[in-house]
Amino acid sequence: MSVSITGTTPARGVARWILPFCIGAGAYLFFLGVGDIMLRDSDTLWQIKIGQWILEHRALPTNDIYSFTRDGEPWISSSWLSQVLFALVYEPSNWAGVVILTSLAIGATAAIFAHLIDPYLDPARALLLLAPILVMSMGHFFARPHMLALPVMLAFVGGLLAAADRRTAPSWLLLPLMALWANLHGGFVMGLALIGAVGLDAIASADRKDRFELAARWTVFGLAALAASCCTPYGWNTLLASTKILSLGKLLSMIGEWRPADFSSLDLFGASLLGLIAIGYYSGVVLTWTRILLLLGLVWAALSHFRNIEVFALLTPLVLSKPFAEHFGMTRAVALRGAETRSSFALTATAALAIVAAGWSITRTYATPHRYAFISEPSPAAAVDLLERRHAQRIFSTAPIGGYLVTRNIKTFIDGRAELYGEQFVLDYFDAVEGKNVETLLRLLETYRIDATLLNRTVPASRIMDHLPGWKRLYADDIAVVHVRGDAPAKPATSQ
């Protein structure tokens, strides 16, 4: 039996808006409590450093200024706005601002998801669905630009799917979201691609007589969204730079977040795929061919790259919600009129202010100085101090250490910007660091006139350097090993 609510009380109107707000506040407070898990990626360091440079110079980078291997080559920061926001809240001795900002983004994402799913699921079921989605996505929850773009992505794509469900064209109000997304993170390219996929679903499901007009409206919207994505300080170069990462070929399979999904052991992502298959067979839900293509596209993206799992987790329920709700008779249409709308707005605003006040009070109490700390590999501060005293200029290091060197204003051999260095360079770097090809290591040392190496103790190259002629170990501790050329006057040192 279908459940349809076409009239409602002010209390129901309040619930429709305030319950997603409560869910978002709960997600925010939860991640505020476990905020250290978002401080485990060294890329956070150089992202903040770039934001600081932008604020200091009141300009945006157009050339590389952080490495000596690509110094002066064209490079733009497609995540400049996120980097500035992180820089504004960052304090060297207190990571609370960065954690709060990232947790707010997660909370906003949770609230938007609950609101988008509200017509098809009651709040209790929406919360039960959201919890595993957030857990599934936590592997990529870092204090980095993609997190600030996550709520914008969900709102934009959710608006596309809502329009497709209504068999109409998207609202023009989505265009500012696309412009904001393009300034926050390069993932906006996926949003542009989904316009075509979701638009095809809307057109195929519309009455035959309406398809041409609807196709024209979606086409105009797609062109307008493309123009909106160029509303950045870099113009259309932002679009070109954001697609450059996809040209790295087989290198993508070697970068952690770009690696394909691993099913050597069962995890929540694998379980969700098996669950979808089981539910599909058991329930007999029939999807249109366009929705099947959308679902397969999301699955393929998540299987291809680990970083797309959160996209799969957040968007798949929105793709399936309407067909499932209609199949099980769970549609929840809601309409408010007149005085009920005004009363609902007043009650919702009051409740929202109360939640904000409570959240702010908890934040001030909990997010105290020194509450959070970076939990990735410890920084090689002592080794870098030594290299600075020696005035080392061309240091061969691993990419994670490169992110730390950026924060110390030392030009790097490589860092996390793989699209800048290119496929072959990074492949050679991996071969050298992992000890796959000693000749490659020797070639890189000579080609780039390396005067010191700074490597983690665990990488094979740190042990290979002990046996290379013309090089000697200068320093070692539990974190890093330093080698210098043998003709450099220095007294070896080892931490106690």
N, C-alpha and C positions, 0 to 999 in steps of 0.2 A: 504494500500500500504506500503510495507516494505521500510524502510529508511536505506540504507547501504552505508557507506562512506569508500571506499577502497583506495582512494588516497586523499591527503589533502595538504594544504599549510602549510608553517612554522607557520603561525598565528594560524591555528587550532591545530598544535602540541603544541604550547605554551599554548593555552587555555586548552588543555587536561591535562596538568601538573600544570599550574599555578592557574587555577580556584579552584581545590581542596585545593591548598596551601592557597588561599585567604579565602576559607570557613573555613579552620582550624584556620587561624589567627583571623578571626572574632569570632569564638567560644572561642578561647583563651582570647581575649580581653573582651568578654562579661562576662566570668566567673571570670576574673580578677576583673571586676567591682563589682561583687556580691560575692566576695571571702569569706565573712563571713559565707555564708551558708555551706561552707565546713569545718567550725570549730565549729561543734555542736555535736561531738561525743567524749566522754571521752576516747575511745580506742586510739585516736590519741596520747594521752599523753604517754601511756606506750609503744606504738610502737616507738616513738621517743627515749624514755628512753633506750629501748633495742638497738637501733642503736648507741646511745652514748656509751653504755657499750661495744659493739663490737669494736668501734673505739678506745676506751680507752685501752682495754685489747688486742687488735689485735688478737682476738679469737672469736669463736662462742659458744653460750651457748649449753650445752648438758644436763644440769640438771636445775631444777627450783631453782632460787635464789631470787625470789620476793615474795613468800608467806611463811607463817609459817605452813599452813595446808598441803602443798605438798613439803616442803623444801627438796631439794636433790633428788627428784624423777626425772626420765628421762624426759626430755622435750627439743625439738629442735625448732628453729625458722625457719619455712619454708618460711618466708617472709624477710629473713635477708637482702637481697640486697635493697629492698624498704626501710626498716628501716634505713639502713645506709645512703641512699640518703636523706631521710627526716632529719636525724640527721645532715647531712652536711649543709643543708640550714636553719636549725632552729636557731633562736636567741630568748632567753627567753622574751625579751622586744619587739620583732618585728616578727610577724607571716608572714610577706610578702614573705619570701623565701618559706615557706611551701605552701602558696596560689599560688605563681608563678609556682612552680613545679607541683602542682595538675592541675592547669589551662593549663599548657603546655601538660600534658597527655590528657586532654579533647580535646584540639586543635588538637593534633596528631591523636586522634581517629576520629574526624570529618573529617580531611583531608584524612585519609585512607579510610573511608567510602565513601566519595565523589569520590575518585579515583576508588574504586572497583565497584561502581554503574555506573560509567561513560559510559561503553559500552551500557547501557540500558536506561539511563535517561540523558537528557540534564542538565546542571548545575543548571538552575533555578528550575526545578522540583526536582532535588536532594536536593537543599537547602530547598524547601518546605517540603520535606520528612524528612530531618534531624532535623528541628526545633522541631516538636512534639516528635521525638525520644529522643532528649536531655531533653526535659521537662519531658517526661515519666520516664526518668532514674534519675532525680535529687534527688529523695527520697533516693538514695543510693550513692550520690556524697559526700563522706567525704574525708578528707585528710588522707587516709589510703592506705595500700599497693595495694588493689585491683584496685585502680584508676591508679596506675603506670603500672599495668599489662594490663589495658583495651586496649590500642592501640596494644600491642603485641598479645593479644587474637584475636582481629579483623583481624590483618594482617595474623595470622596463619590460622584461620578458613576460612578467605576470600580466602587464597591461596588454601586450600582444595577444596572449592566450585568452584573456577575458574578451577581447574584441572578436577573436575567432569563435569563441563560444556563442557570442551574440550574433555572429554572421554579419559583422559590421567592420568598418575600417578602424584602425587604431586612433586614439585621441591625439590631437596635436600637442596636448600637454606632455606627451612622452618625449617630445623633441628636446626640451631642456634637460631631461634626464640623460639622453644620449650625449649631449654636449658635456654635461658634468662627468659622465662615465669616461669620455675620451680624455678628459684632463686628469682623471684619477688613476687610470690604469689602461694598459694596452689591450685588455680583454674585451674592450668594446667591439672589436672586430667580430667576435662571436655573435654579439647582438645584431650587427648588420646582417650576418648570414642567416640568423633566425627569422628576420623579417620575411625573407622569401619563403622559408619552410612553413612558418605559421600562416603566412598569407595564403599559401597554396591550400592549406587545410580549410581556411575560412571560405575561399572561393569554391572549392570542391563540394563543400557542404551546403552552399547557398542554393536557392532556387535557380533553375537554369536561366530564367529571364533576367535575373539580377547579377549574373556572374561577370558580365563584361564591365558593368559599372563598378562593381566591387573590385575587380582586378585593376581597373584604372585608378581607383582610390588608394589601393595598397601600393601600387607602383609609385604614385605621387608621394605617398608617405615614405616609401623606401628611399627615394631620391632626396627628400627633405632630411631624412635621418642621416644620409651620407653627407649632406652639406653640414648638418649639425655636428657631426663627428669631426669636421675640419675647423670647428670654432674653438681652436686652441692657439696659443702663442706661436706654434710651429705650423699652423695651417694644415694643408694636406700631407705635409711631411710626417705628421703624427701617424697617419694611416699607413704610410709606407714603412715607417720604423716599427710599427706594431706587428706587421706581417713578416718582418725580417727574421724573427726567431724561428719561424716555420721553415726557413731555408737551410737550417743547420743539418739536415739529413740524419745520418745514423748517429750523429753526436747526441741527439735528443735522448736516445736510449741510455746514455751514460750519465745524464744529469738527473739527480734524484727525483725531483718533482715532475720531470718530463718522461720518466720511465714508464713502460706499460705496467698494467696491473699484474700482481704476482699471486697466483692461486696455489702456491706450494703448500699453504695452510689456509684453513677456512677463517675468513674475517667477516666483519659486518657487511662489507660491500659484496663479497661473494655470496653471503647468506641472503642478501636482499635480491640479488639476481635470481637465485634459486627460488626464493619466495615469490617473485613476480611470475616466474614460469609456472609454479605450482598453483597460484591463485588464478592465473589465466586459464589453465586447464580445468580447474575445479569449478570455478564460478560460471564459466561460459560467457564471460563478457566479450562482446564483439566490438572491435575498434575499426574505425574507417581506415582506409589504406594510407591516408595522409597522416593520421595519428600514429599508425604503425611505423611510418618512415621517421617521424619525429622521435618516437621512442627508440628506434634502432640507432638513430644518429646520436642520441644522448648516451646510449650504452656503448657505442663504438668510441666516442670521445673519452669516456671514462676508462675503457679498456686500453686505449692507446696511450693515455697520459695520466699518471697518478693525480696530477693537479686538477683534473677535471671531475674527480669523484664528487666534490661538493656541488658542482654544477648539476651533475646527474641526480644527486640526493635531493636538491632543492626543487629542480624543475620537473622531474618525473612525476611526483604527486600532482602537480598542476596540470600536466598533460593528461593524466588518467582520471582526475577527480570527477569531471563532468560525466564521462562514460560510465564510471563505476557508480556514481550517485544515481544516475538515471536507471541503470540496470537494477540496483537494489532499492529503488524508490526512496532516496534520501535527499532529494533536492530541497533546499531551504531558501526559497525566494523571500526577500524582505523588502517592504516598502513603508516608509514613514510619510505622514502627510501633515501639513499645517502646524497646529499648535503642538502636536506630538513631536514633530521635528525640532521645534524651538526648545521644548522642554528637554528632549533627549540631548541636544547640544549643550545646554546649560549643565545638566547632570554629568555629562561626559567630560566637559572641561573642568568641572570641580574635582571629579575623581582623578583625572589626569594630573592636575596640579598637586593633589595629595600624594600621588605615587611619585612624582618628580621630587617633591620635598623629602619624602621618606628615602628615596634612592640617594639623593644628595647627602643627607645626613649619614647614611650608612657608608657612602663613599668616603666622606671626610674622616669617619672614624676608622675605617679599615685600611684605606690606601695611605698609610703613613710613610714617611721617608725611610728608605732602606728596607721596606717591606718586600720589594721585588729585586731579583738579581738575575743576570744572564746565566742560563743553565746549560749552554752549549759548552764546547771544549774551552777550558780556561785560556785567557789571552796570553800570548808569549811576551808579556811586558818586559821581563828581565832580559830576554834575548834581544828584543828590539832596542832596549836602552843601550846595550853593548854595541849594537851595530850603529846606532846614532853617534856614540862616542868615537867610533872608528870612521865616521863620515862615509859609510857605505852608501852608494848611489844606485846601484843596479843589483837588486836583491831578487834571486830566484826563490819563489815561495809557492805554496799551494794556494788555491783560490780562496778558501775560507780565511787563511791568514792574510791574504791580500785585502779582504774587507777590513780587517783590523788595521793594516798599514795605512789604508785611506784615512782612517780616523786619526792617525798619527802624522798626517801630512807627508807621508813617504810614498813616492810613486811606485806602483806595483808592476810586477811581471804579468800577473793575471788576477782577476777578481770575478765576481759573479755575473758580469755583463757579457755573457757568451756571444750575444749577437754582435758585439763590437769586435771581438777577437776573431770570429769566423770559425768555420768548421775545422779546417785543416790545422790551424794553430792549436785549437783546444784538443784535438785528437793527438797531436804531437805531445802536448803537455801531459795528457793522461798516460801515453806510452812511456814518457820519461819518468814521471812521478811513481808510476806503478811498477817500474823496473822491467817493462816488457821489451824495451829496446834501449840498450846502453848507448848505442851510436846516436840515437835521437837525443838523449840527454846531453851527450858531449857536444852535439851540433848546436843545441839551444844555448848552452853555456858560452860557446864561442861566438855564435851569431849575434847574440845580444850583449856580449862583453860583460858577462856577469862577474861581479867581484865578491859576492857572498851568497850563500844559500841559507834559507831559513825554512826548515821542514819539520813537520810533526814527526815525533820519534817512531810512529807506527808505519809510516810509508816506506816502501822498499828503497826509494831513492836516497833516504837518509843513511842507509847502510852502504849503499853502493858508493856514495861520496867518500866513505872512509878508505876506499881502495883505488880511487882515481888518482893518477899521477898529477902532481902540481897542485893538489888540494889537501888541506888538513882540517881536522876538527878543532874548532876554537872554543866551543861552548856547548854544553848539554845540560838539560834539566828534565823534569818529568813531562814537560810539554813540548819542547822544541829542541832541535839540534842545529847548530850554526857551523858552517864550513866556510873557509876563506882560501884564497889562492896561497900556495905555499911560499911565494916570494913576498907576501905581505908581512911586515914586521908586527908581530903580536905575540902575547904570552897566552897560551891556552888557559881557559878557565872552566871550571865545572862547579855547578851549585852543589852545596852540601845538603 
